[in-house]
Every structure is written in structure tokens, then in C-alpha cells.
């Protein structure tokens, strides 16, 4: 570019060396005309070259803007945050956490909780009408026995029998409380897979490295980690200035209707709207991506809807079949869905774009891609380059755009009877920059042409799209399958003035830098705003705080993840880091007057 600029600068002075032709000694009007023509040509050339130089300078300036803008500015990092006023408490507790006696006890606490099966299922009747809820009683008894200081110090409120709210009242009522949450329930263990577990699923076995069992990672290590943290703080005679509230639902794995939803009503009643400084629930952790270490607290969640597609057509004997049965029509509708997936597009206002900018700033990526990440803030062409690269990672592609998965299908009652009804359920996760209405509109549009083709009426989400007046061969109805649709979550602020995000980020960094892992490799950690692909109990907590984070401080470096499948286990050292992180978070939040 510099050579190009010099070339244009050299050419700019060329006209000064153009010599006028010698005049003829004979008198004629032609030389005068020629001089005028040459003069006009020189002026034109000067104007052209000056314009060209201006264009080059303009383009060069734009290029410099792109290449000199710091990538770090796209992913600003904060300094590690350590307690100051509570420094001695922090030092005492971290010394305690390093002892063999404490670690043995902490493992026993988690192991004991894992040994109590607290499974929740998709279809459960309300508390008091379904005996399966009784499984949570023994867990409550266990918590009361294991953590006596909590039960003698904090105020406990039970909501809908099995929801738990603990309040540790602070001395300064002007400070907004801190809400820390987890869930008591676990996904069921398929009896057919029990023999595939390395250790029995409810053994709580510790093999010297891992604590085994359903819930060891999701989410009893989070729940017990909170209880261990608070019990240890009380034992160290810590007195909070800021009120601390713990809230534990009991049906997160099945939608949170009886647990977190009822907890949110109680929390709103007692504390009011947006009463909490911040909320930290289960979520993303620490993992290595593109050669760098990232902690990615989720600051947003997708929305959700299950679209039920119901096809009705005349029944009869299979020996006299129609051209299309309800099952055949449903099959063509489902092919239409799978042939037309949502196009994934990275929105510049989404949390996932923030994650990608951090990968671009701090990951070990090709220089060309890093430049594309920088330019993508304004250039759609650069954004396509970014998408082409990062969409190769399935987990990133799943975070952007809305998605669909055909998960349920039913139809027919007998092999020789034409099915009068067939239906399927399509699960949608709704992009953070979309809406329930947008997905419903898209589903309606997708089905409408086939409804016309098969001469079927169409009712979509309560609206007649192809009228009910006949004659029609049958009908298609689209609906919210279980009445559980919800919008994408509000996005938690992460801008430079977002104090809650800065506090969380600083706590993550300082905790990691004090870890054994960091002392061994000295590899820096970067905090990036992220997106949850799944949904948590926080869907019910939107009105409690504008600062909601879905994060646990566990490392993804484990050979036995097993979440929602066989061989669930948590590394003991990772579990200890959760306790250290929660301790630092409570102490840092207690000192802050910015959140």
C-alpha cells in the first residue's frame, strides 16, 4: 500500500516536467490552439491525479483504521479482583481449603448428596399428587444434618414443600442482595444403562480423582459447593454487609414449573422487582478454545417453543387406502422442516458475537481471520468469513440463529386401520435476537403451501390461516405443544460500565490465577460473554435482576463429563475450585458499592 501511495505521489509531479512543443517560426493560429489544448490536458491530468491521490489516501486511511484498531478493544479484560477489607478472611479460608482434612470432608459432603436419588421427570403431577416428589425429603434431612451452622444462622423458607430459600441477612440494607442459585434434581438414570457405568450411578464413589454419580456435576456440586462455602464463612465468623440469598429449585431438569417458578414468586413478593444486585446460577465453565483458555459466563439464553403439528384425515379400512394418509402427510411436512432449517447468522448484538470477538482477540487464529473479526464489526463480507470459519464448530453454530429438532411423533392405532390423526413435536430454541412470534410465523409459512397442496385447512397458533369452510380433505393444526413457550432472555450488560460483569470477571481471573493449574502452566485466562444453548432456572428470575450470569467455575478438562448420560463424574480439584470461586465472589460482592 505504501508503494502504491508513493507511485501516485511520484506521478503527481510528472506534469511539471512536460515540455511545451517548440513553436514554429511561421505565424499561425494553430500553436495558440495547441497551447490551450495542452493547458487543458495538464489541468485535467492534475485534477485526475489529485483525485486519485485523495482516493488512495482515503482507502489507505480506512485500511489503517481496520489494521491498527486493537483487537483487545473488542474483548476488554479486567484485572483480577481480590478481597481487600475481607483479605484476612479470604486468606484464612483458602489456607483451610488446601488442607487434607477439609478436602476429605468436602468430598464426603458431595458424595453424600449424590447418594440420594432426586430424579425429576418430564410429566409429573403437582407436589402432593405425585409420590415421586417424596425423594427430595431425604435430601433436605441430609442438608440439615451436614450443614448445622447454616441451619442455625440463616433463615430458611420452604416454597411448595421442596423449594429452598436461605437468607443470610447483611448489616447494610442499602446494598442490594446477592442471589446464588442451584437445583436439587437430577435427570433420571436409564435402568438399561446402569451396567455401562464405571461406578454405580448413585454410589458417590471417590476414586482418588473423581467423585462419581448422577448429579455429581449437574448440579449437586454447585448446590453443595454453595453450602460448603457458606458453612465455611460462618465457621470463620464472617458477617456479611450485603444480604446473601440462596435459592434451590427441585425440577430444573423438567422445566422448573413447580420449583423455580414458585421460588420466583416468593422472591418477588419478599424482595421486589430487580431487587438483587446480581444472580449467579449454573452454566458455562472454563475451557480451552483455539489455543487459549476462556471462561465464558452466559449472559443470555435462547427462547423456547415446542410446536405441535397435528394432521387429521378420514379413517377407514386399509384395504381401500386414499392417496395420502395423515401419517404420510405428516411425513411430508417433516421433510419440509428438515429441508428448510433456520439459516444461522451471527447478529452483532448477540452474546455469541462477543464470544467470537474474544476468540479473535486472544485465540491462536490465522491473521487473516483475526482481521476479518475486526472488520466484521462493520463489514458484512467480513462477517461471512467469520461465520464460515466458526460455524465449523457445532457448539458455536448451535448458539446463533433459531434451531429445530423433531423429537416426538405419534400416529395410528392398528396396522389395518387408516390413521385419523398423526402428530409430531418440533422443539425450537429461539435465537436471542428473535422471538416466539417470529418462529411461529416461520412455521406457519413452512406448512401453508403443503396444506394447500393436500387440500387441508390450516389453523396456526389459534388463527385460521386456510379457512375452516370446506370442503377440505382434512386439517392441520399448529400449536404450542405444552404451553411452555418463552421468549429469549434479556441480555445482561457487559459493556465497560457494567459493574456486575466486571466484578464477576475479576473474581474469575483472580481465582484462576491462585489455582494449582495456573501455577503449573502460567497460561492466562480470558473472560468472554457467552450464550447458553440450554435453559436454566433463570428463565423465571428475569424480573429479579438485570445482571444474570449462568456460570460455574469448573474446568472442561475432564475425561468423564457424563452430564445427562452415563458416567457422570466431577474432578475433585475442579469441585474445590468452585468453592474457592464462590468464596471470592461472596467476599468481593460484600465489599463492592458499585453493584
C-alpha positions in Angstrom: 0.0 0.0 0.0 2.9 2.4 0.8 4.4 1.6 -2.7 1.1 2.3 -4.3 0.8 5.6 -2.5 4.4 6.6 -3.5 3.7 5.7 -7.1 0.7 8.1 -7.1 2.8 10.8 -5.3 5.6 10.5 -8.0 3.1 10.7 -10.8 1.6 13.7 -9.2 4.7 15.8 -10.1 5.1 14.4 -13.6 3.2 17.3 -15.3 5.9 19.8 -14.1 8.4 18.0 -16.5 6.1 18.1 -19.5 7.8 20.4 -22.0 5.7 22.5 -24.4 6.4 21.8 -28.0 8.6 24.3 -29.8 6.7 27.0 -31.6 7.0 27.1 -35.4 8.7 30.2 -36.7 5.8 30.7 -39.1 2.8 32.7 -37.9 -0.2 30.5 -37.4 -3.3 30.2 -35.2 -2.6 26.5 -34.6 0.1 26.9 -31.9 -2.2 29.0 -29.8 -4.9 26.4 -30.1 -2.4 23.7 -29.2 -1.2 25.6 -26.2 -4.8 25.9 -25.0 -5.3 22.2 -25.6 -2.1 21.2 -23.8 -3.0 23.5 -20.9 -6.5 22.0 -20.6 -4.9 18.5 -20.7 -2.4 19.4 -18.0 -5.2 20.7 -15.8 -7.3 17.6 -16.4 -4.3 15.4 -15.6 -3.6 17.3 -12.4 -7.2 17.1 -11.2 -7.3 13.4 -12.1 -4.1 12.6 -10.2 -5.1 14.8 -7.2 -8.4 12.9 -7.1 -6.6 9.6 -7.4 -4.3 10.5 -4.5 -7.2 11.6 -2.4 -8.9 8.2 -3.1 -5.7 6.3 -2.3 -5.3 8.3 1.0 -8.9 7.7 1.9 -8.7 4.0 1.2 -5.3 3.8 3.0 -6.8 5.6 6.0 -9.7 3.1 6.1 -7.2 0.2 5.9 -5.2 1.7 8.7 -8.4 2.0 10.8 -9.0 -1.7 10.4 -5.4 -2.8 10.9 -4.5 -0.5 13.8 -7.6 -0.9 15.8 -6.7 -3.1 18.7 -8.4 -6.4 18.8 -8.2 -6.2 22.6 -10.7 -3.4 22.4 -13.2 -5.9 21.1 -12.7 -8.1 24.1 -11.7 -5.9 27.0 -10.4 -7.7 30.1 -10.5 -6.6 33.7 -7.8 -7.1 36.4 -8.1 -9.9 38.8 -10.2 -8.8 41.8 -9.3 -9.9 45.3 -10.9 -9.0 48.6 -9.4 -6.1 50.5 -11.5 -5.4 53.5 -12.1 -9.2 53.8 -8.5 -10.1 52.9 -7.8 -12.0 56.1 -11.0 -14.0 55.8 -10.1 -14.9 52.3 -6.5 -15.9 53.2 -7.7 -18.0 56.2 -10.3 -19.8 54.1 -8.0 -20.5 51.2 -5.5 -21.9 53.6 -8.2 -24.1 55.0 -9.3 -25.3 51.6 -5.8 -26.5 50.9 -5.8 -28.9 53.8 -6.4 -32.6 53.5 -9.0 -32.6 56.3 -11.1 -30.0 54.6 -10.9 -31.7 51.2 -11.8 -35.1 52.6 -14.8 -33.5 54.3 -15.8 -31.6 51.2 -15.7 -34.8 49.1 -17.9 -36.6 51.8 -20.4 -33.8 51.6 -20.8 -34.1 47.9 -20.7 -37.8 47.9 -23.5 -38.0 50.5 -25.7 -35.8 48.4 -25.1 -37.8 45.2 -26.1 -41.0 47.0 -29.7 -39.6 47.4 -31.5 -40.0 44.1 -33.6 -36.9 43.3 -34.8 -37.6 39.8 -37.3 -35.4 38.1 -39.3 -36.4 35.1 -41.0 -34.6 32.2 -44.5 -35.5 33.2 -45.1 -35.1 36.9 -48.2 -34.1 38.7 -48.1 -31.3 41.2 -46.4 -31.7 44.6 -48.7 -33.6 46.9 -50.3 -35.5 44.0 -47.2 -37.4 42.7 -45.3 -39.6 45.1 -42.0 -39.2 43.2 -41.5 -35.8 44.8 -41.1 -37.6 48.1 -37.5 -38.4 47.1 -36.5 -34.8 48.0 -37.3 -35.2 51.7 -34.2 -37.3 52.5 -32.0 -34.7 50.7 -33.5 -31.9 52.9 -32.8 -34.0 56.0 -29.2 -34.6 54.8 -28.6 -30.9 54.2 -29.8 -30.0 57.7 -27.5 -32.6 59.2 -24.4 -31.8 57.1 -24.5 -28.0 57.5 -25.6 -27.2 61.0 -24.2 -23.7 61.0 -26.3 -22.7 58.0 -29.4 -24.0 59.7 -28.7 -22.2 62.9 -27.7 -18.9 61.3 -29.7 -18.4 58.1 -33.4 -18.0 57.7 -34.9 -20.9 55.8 -38.1 -20.7 53.8 -39.6 -23.7 52.1 -41.7 -23.0 49.0 -44.1 -25.5 47.5 -42.7 -28.0 50.0 -39.4 -28.7 48.3 -38.1 -25.3 47.1 -35.5 -23.9 49.4 -34.6 -20.2 50.1 -31.9 -19.4 52.6 -31.4 -15.8 53.7 -28.1 -14.6 55.3 -29.1 -11.1 56.4 -26.4 -8.4 55.9 -25.8 -5.4 58.1 -26.2 -2.8 55.3 -29.8 -2.8 53.9 -28.8 -0.2 51.3 -26.8 -2.9 49.4 -28.8 -5.0 47.0 -28.8 -8.7 48.0 -26.7 -11.3 46.1 -28.7 -14.2 44.8 -26.9 -17.5 44.3 -28.9 -20.5 42.9 -28.7 -24.2 42.1 -31.1 -27.1 41.6 -31.6 -30.2 43.7 -32.9 -32.5 41.0 -31.1 -34.7 38.5 -32.0 -36.3 35.2 -33.1 -40.0 35.6 -30.7 -42.8 35.1 -31.9 -45.2 32.3 -32.1 -48.6 34.0 -30.8 -50.2 30.8 -27.5 -48.3 31.0 -26.6 -49.0 34.7 -24.2 -51.7 33.7 -22.3 -49.3 31.4 -21.3 -47.0 34.3 -17.7 -47.3 35.5 -19.1 -46.7 39.0 -22.7 -47.2 40.1 -24.7 -44.1 39.3 -25.7 -43.3 42.9 -22.6 -44.6 44.6 -21.0 -41.2 45.2 -17.7 -43.1 44.9 -14.4 -41.2 45.1 -11.6 -43.0 43.2 -8.9 -40.6 44.3 -9.5 -38.2 41.4 -13.2 -38.1 40.5 -16.5 -38.1 42.5 -18.9 -40.4 40.6 -22.6 -40.4 40.2 -25.7 -38.8 38.8 -25.7 -35.1 39.8 -22.1 -35.0 40.8 -21.6 -32.4 38.1 -25.1 -31.3 37.3 -25.9 -29.8 39.7 -25.2 -31.1 43.2 -21.6 -29.9 43.0 -23.0 -26.4 42.5 -25.5 -26.8 45.4 -23.1 -28.5 47.8 -20.4 -26.1 46.7 -22.6 -23.2 47.9 -23.5 -24.9 51.1 -19.8 -25.7 51.8 -18.8 -22.1 51.1 -21.4 -20.5 53.4 -20.8 -23.0 56.2 -17.1 -22.3 56.0 -17.7 -18.5 56.1 -19.9 -18.8 59.1 -17.3 -21.0 60.9 -14.7 -18.3 60.1 -17.0 -15.8 61.9 -17.6 -13.8 58.7 -20.5 -11.3 59.0 -21.9 -10.1 55.6 -22.7 -6.5 54.9 -24.7 -7.4 51.8 -27.5 -9.9 52.3 -26.9 -13.2 50.6 -29.7 -15.4 49.4 -29.5 -19.0 48.2 -32.4 -20.4 46.2 -32.6 -24.1 45.2 -35.3 -25.4 42.8 -36.2 -29.0 42.5 -37.4 -29.6 38.9 -35.0 -27.7 36.7 -34.4 -30.7 34.6 -38.2 -30.9 33.8 -38.9 -27.2 33.2 -38.9 -25.6 36.7 -42.7 -25.2 36.8 -43.1 -26.4 40.4 -39.7 -25.3 41.7 -38.0 -22.2 40.3 -41.3 -20.7 39.1 -42.8 -20.8 42.6 -39.5 -19.7 44.1 -39.5 -16.6 41.8 -43.0 -15.7 43.0 -41.8 -15.8 46.6 -38.6 -13.9 45.9 -40.6 -11.2 44.1 -43.1 -11.0 47.0 -40.4 -10.6 49.6 -37.7 -8.5 47.8 -39.5 -6.9 44.8 -38.6 -6.4 41.2 -34.9 -6.1 40.3 -34.1 -6.2 44.0 -30.9 -8.3 43.5 -27.5 -6.9 42.6 -26.8 -10.0 40.5 -27.8 -13.6 40.1 -25.3 -16.5 39.5 -26.7 -19.8 38.5 -25.3 -22.9 36.9 -23.9 -22.6 33.4 -20.8 -22.5 31.3 -17.3 -23.0 32.8 -13.7 -22.9 31.7 -12.4 -24.5 28.6 -9.6 -24.2 26.1 -10.5 -22.9 22.7 -8.3 -22.0 19.7 -5.1 -22.4 21.8 -6.2 -20.1 24.7 -8.1 -20.6 27.9 -11.6 -18.9 28.2 -14.2 -18.6 30.9 -17.5 -17.9 29.2 -20.3 -16.9 31.6 -23.6 -17.0 29.8 -25.2 -13.6 29.7 -28.1 -14.7 27.6 -30.3 -17.7 26.9 -32.3 -18.7 23.9 -36.1 -18.8 23.9 -38.1 -22.0 23.6 -41.2 -23.4 22.0 -42.4 -26.9 21.2 -44.5 -26.7 18.0 -47.1 -29.5 17.8 -48.1 -30.4 14.3 -51.4 -32.3 14.2 -52.8 -33.8 10.9 -56.3 -35.1 10.7 -57.8 -37.0 7.8 -60.6 -39.5 7.2 -60.1 -43.0 8.7 -61.3 -46.3 7.2 -60.0 -49.7 6.2 -56.5 -50.0 4.9 -57.7 -52.3 2.1 -59.2 -49.2 0.4 -56.4 -46.6 1.0 -56.5 -43.0 0.0 -53.7 -41.4 -1.9 -52.3 -39.9 1.3 -52.9 -40.8 4.9 -52.5 -38.5 7.9 -49.1 -40.2 8.6 -48.0 -39.7 5.0 -49.0 -36.1 5.0 -47.2 -35.6 8.4 -44.1 -37.2 6.9 -44.0 -34.8 4.0 -44.4 -31.9 6.5 -41.5 -33.1 8.5 -39.4 -33.5 5.4 -40.3 -29.8 4.6 -39.0 -28.8 8.0 -35.7 -30.7 7.7 -35.2 -29.4 4.1 -35.6 -25.9 5.3 -33.6 -25.4 8.5 -33.1 -21.9 10.0 -30.1 -20.2 8.5 -27.5 -19.4 11.2 -26.5 -15.8 11.2 -24.3 -14.0 13.7 -26.1 -10.9 14.9 -23.8 -8.1 16.0 -25.8 -7.5 19.2 -25.7 -11.1 20.3 -23.6 -12.6 23.1 -22.2 -15.2 20.8 -20.7 -12.4 18.7 -19.0 -11.2 21.9 -17.6 -14.7 22.4 -16.2 -14.8 18.8 -14.6 -11.4 19.2 -12.8 -12.7 22.3 -11.7 -15.8 20.4 -10.4 -13.5 17.6 -8.6 -11.2 20.1 -7.0 -13.8 22.2 -7.1 -17.1 20.4 -4.4 -18.6 18.2 -6.1 -17.9 14.9 -4.8 -17.1 11.4 -4.0 -13.4 10.9 -6.4 -13.2 8.0 -9.2 -14.4 10.3 -8.3 -12.0 13.0 -8.5 -9.2 10.5 -11.9 -10.5 9.4 -13.1 -10.5 13.1 -12.0 -6.8 13.4 -13.6 -5.8 10.1 -16.8 -7.7 10.9 -18.0 -5.0 13.2 -18.9 -3.1 10.1 -18.3 -5.3 7.1 -20.9 -7.9 6.1 -18.4 -9.5 3.8 -16.0 -10.0 6.7 -18.8 -11.3 8.8 -19.4 -14.1 6.2 -15.8 -15.0 6.5 -16.1 -15.2 10.3 -19.2 -17.3 10.0 -17.6 -19.7 7.5 -14.8 -20.4 10.0 -16.6 -20.5 13.3 -19.6 -22.4 12.1 -17.3 -25.4 11.6 -17.7 -25.7 15.4 -21.1 -27.3 16.1 -21.4 -25.8 19.5 -20.9 -22.3 18.1 -23.3 -22.8 15.2 -25.9 -24.0 17.7 -25.7 -20.8 19.6 -26.7 -18.5 16.8 -30.0 -18.4 15.0 -33.0 -20.4 15.9 -32.9 -24.2 15.7 -35.3 -27.1 15.3 -35.3 -30.7 16.2 -38.1 -33.2 15.5 -38.3 -35.1 18.8 -41.7 -36.7 19.1 -44.0 -38.4 16.6 -47.2 -40.5 17.1 -50.0 -41.8 14.8 -52.1 -44.8 14.1 -53.6 -47.4 16.4 -53.6 -50.6 14.1 -51.9 -51.9 11.1 -55.1 -52.3 9.0 -56.9 -49.1 10.1 -56.2 -45.8 8.4 -54.8 -43.3 10.9 -57.3 -40.5 11.6 -54.7 -38.4 13.5 -50.9 -38.1 13.4 -48.8 -35.6 15.2 -45.3 -34.6 15.8 -43.5 -32.1 18.1 -40.7 -29.9 16.8 -38.5 -28.4 19.5 -37.3 -24.9 18.8 -34.6 -23.0 20.6 -35.1 -19.3 19.7 -32.3 -17.0 18.8 -31.6 -14.2 21.3 -32.4 -11.6 18.6 -35.6 -13.3 17.5 -39.0 -14.1 19.2 -41.6 -16.7 19.8 -43.9 -14.9 17.3 -41.2 -14.9 14.6 -40.7 -18.7 14.9 -44.5 -19.2 14.9 -44.8 -17.1 11.7 -42.0 -19.1 10.1 -43.6 -22.4 11.0 -46.9 -21.3 9.6 -45.3 -20.2 6.3 -43.4 -23.5 6.1 -46.6 -25.6 6.4 -49.0 -23.4 4.4 -48.1 -24.5 0.9 -48.4 -28.2 1.7 -51.7 -27.6 3.4 -53.0 -26.1 0.2 -51.4 -28.9 -1.9 -53.2 -31.6 0.2 -56.4 -29.6 0.4 -56.3 -29.3 4.2 -57.5 -26.4 6.4 -54.8 -24.8 8.5 -55.1 -23.4 11.9 -51.8 -22.0 13.3 -51.5 -21.0 16.9 -55.1 -20.1 17.3 -55.5 -18.3 14.0 -57.4 -19.6 10.9 -54.9 -19.4 8.1 -56.7 -21.5 5.5 -60.3 -21.2 6.5 -62.4 -23.8 8.1 -65.0 -23.6 5.4 -64.8 -26.7 3.2 -64.8 -28.9 1.6 -61.3 -29.9 2.8 -59.9 -33.4 2.9 -58.7 -32.8 6.5 -56.9 -30.4 8.7 -53.5 -29.3 10.0 -53.2 -27.6 13.4 -50.1 -25.9 14.7 -49.9 -25.2 18.5 -47.7 -24.7 21.5 -47.4 -28.4 22.4 -47.3 -28.0 26.2 -48.0 -24.3 26.8 -44.4 -23.8 27.8 -43.1 -21.3 25.2 -41.0 -18.4 26.4 -39.1 -15.6 24.9 -35.3 -15.3 24.7 -33.8 -14.0 27.9 -32.9 -10.3 28.4 -29.2 -9.9 27.7 -27.1 -9.0 30.8 -24.9 -5.8 30.2 -21.2 -6.5 29.6 -20.1 -3.0 28.4 -17.2 -1.2 30.1 -19.6 0.3 32.6 -21.3 -3.0 33.6 -20.1 -3.3 37.2 -21.6 -6.7 37.9 -19.9 -8.2 34.9 -16.6 -6.6 35.9 -16.9 -8.0 39.4 -17.7 -11.5 38.1 -14.9 -11.3 35.6 -12.4 -10.1 38.1 -13.3 -12.8 40.5 -12.9 -15.5 37.8 -9.5 -14.2 36.9 -8.2 -13.9 40.5 -9.5 -17.3 41.4 -7.9 -19.0 38.4 -4.6 -17.2 39.0 -4.5 -18.6 42.5 -5.1 -22.1 41.3 -2.8 -25.0 41.1 -3.4 -25.3 37.4 -2.2 -21.7 36.8 0.9 -22.3 39.0 1.8 -25.2 36.7 1.3 -23.7 33.3 1.0 -19.9 33.8 -1.4 -19.8 31.0 -3.6 -16.7 31.1 -7.4 -16.9 31.2 -9.7 -14.6 29.3 -13.4 -13.9 30.2 -15.8 -13.7 27.3 -19.6 -13.1 27.4 -21.4 -16.2 26.2 -24.7 -17.8 25.4 -26.3 -20.9 26.9 -27.6 -23.4 24.4 -29.8 -24.9 27.0 -32.1 -23.2 29.5 -31.8 -22.9 33.3 -34.0 -21.9 36.2 -33.1 -18.3 35.5 -35.9 -18.2 32.9 -38.1 -17.4 36.0 -35.8 -14.9 37.5 -35.7 -12.2 34.8 -37.6 -9.7 37.0 -35.3 -10.2 40.0 -32.2 -8.7 38.5 -30.8 -7.2 35.3 -27.5 -8.9 35.9 -28.0 -12.7 35.5 -25.0 -14.9 34.9 -25.0 -18.6 34.2 -21.6 -19.8 35.2 -19.8 -22.4 37.2 -16.1 -22.3 37.8 -15.4 -25.9 36.7 -12.9 -26.8 34.0 -14.0 -28.6 30.9 -10.7 -30.6 31.0 -12.2 -33.9 32.2 -12.3 -37.4 30.7 -15.6 -38.2 32.3 -18.1 -35.4 31.5 -21.2 -37.7 31.6 -23.8 -34.8 32.0 -27.2 -36.2 31.2 -25.7 -39.5 30.2 -23.6 -42.4 31.6 -20.5 -42.0 33.7 -21.2 -38.6 35.2 -18.3 -37.5 37.4 -16.7 -34.4 38.7 -13.0 -33.9 39.2 -12.3 -33.3 42.9 -9.9 -30.5 42.2 -12.4 -28.8 40.0 -15.1 -29.0 42.7 -12.6 -27.4 45.2 -12.1 -24.5 42.7 -15.9 -24.0 42.7 -15.8 -23.5 46.5 -12.8 -21.1 46.2 -14.6 -19.1 43.4 -17.9 -18.8 45.4 -15.9 -17.7 48.5 -14.2 -15.0 46.5 -17.4 -13.9 44.8 -19.3 -13.5 48.1 -16.4 -11.6 49.6 -15.9 -9.3 46.6 -19.6 -8.6 46.3 -19.7 -7.8 50.0 -17.1 -5.1 49.6 -18.5 -3.6 46.4 -20.6 -0.4 46.4 -20.8 -0.5 42.6 -23.3 -3.3 42.0 
